[in-house]
C-alpha cells in the first residue's frame, strides 16, 4: 500500500518527507507541498486510513521560508495553563469567607427592639 500512497501524494503535488512505523505498527507518511504539510496514518494490514491531516505551512521571519512546527507550536505550555486553571478553581473554593450573605447569628440589624 505504501507505493500507492506515495504515488497518489506525488500526483497531488506532495513530496514525501518521512515514512515511519508507529509503536502500534501503523505507517505514518509525512509529506509537503508548497502550501501544506500532510500526515497520513494507515493500518498496513488492512489499508484503513486512520488519519489524513493537512496543515497549512506558515511563514516565518522575513526570509519568506516556509516552516511547519510539527503540530507542537504553542502546545508546550498547555500543561502549565491547565495547572494554572486548576489552581484558580481551588482558590475559588476557598474564597467563601468573603460572602456578604453570611449569617453570624447576630440580629443587630433588626429594628424590632
N, C-alpha and C positions, 0 to 999 in steps of 0.2 A: 504493500500500500504506500510506502514511503516514496517510491519513484512517481507514483500518480500524484501525490500531494505536491511534490517538488515541481512536477511538470505543470500542474494547474497554477501554482503560485507564479511560476515563470511566465505563463501565458497572461496572467493578470498584472504583470509588471513588478513582481516582488522578487527580491534576491534573498535566498536562504542564508541566514547568518549563522544559525546554530541548530543542531539537531541533538537531542539528548533524551535519555530514558529516565523517567521519574522512578522514585523508590517503590512505587506501586506497579511498575512495569509498563507504564503508558509512555507514548512517544510525544515529545514536545518539540515543535518546529517553530522557530522564531525567524521571521523574515522582515524585510524592509523595502518599501518603495520610496519614491521621492517625497511622499506626504505622510505615510503611515508606517507604523511598526505593527506587526501582526503576529499573534501567538495562536497556534493550533495545537490542541492536545487530543490525541485519539488512542483508542484501545487497539493495539496491533492485531490481536487475535480475532476481533470482530469487525474492525474498521469503524466502529462507532466514534463519531466526533463528539468529544465531551466539551470542548471549548474552541471557539473561533473568535478571538478578541482582537479588535482593531483599535489602535490608539494613535491619534494624530501626533506627529513629531512636533516639537515646539522649538522655536528659535531661541538661541542663547547668545547673549552678548552682542557686540557689534560686528562680528566677523561673518554673520549670516549662516553659520554652520548649524545643521540640524542636530538635535540631541534627543535621545529617548532616555528617560530616567529609570527604565526597568520597572515601572509601576511602584517605585518606592518613594517617589518625590517628597511629599510632605507627611507621609505616614510615620516617619521616625519618631515624631513627638506625640503621636496619638495615645500611646500608653500613658505618658505623663499627663496628657489632657484628661484622660479617664480618671486617673488618680486624683487630679485636682477637683474634678466633678464630684467624686465620691467624698472627698474631704469637705466640699461645700455642703453636700447633703447631710453629712454628720454634724456640721456646725449648725445647720438649721434645726436639727432635732434637739440640740442642747440649748436653744435660744428661747425656751418657753417662759423664762423668768421675766421677760420684758412685756408680757401681755398686760394691757390696760384693763382687761375684763376680769382680772384675778380677784377672788373674794377672800379677804383675810379674816372674815368673821366679825369685823368691826363695823357697826352701823352708825358711824359718825355723821354720815351724810343725811340721815333721816331727820326731818324736822317735826316729828311727832312728839317730841318731849313735852 
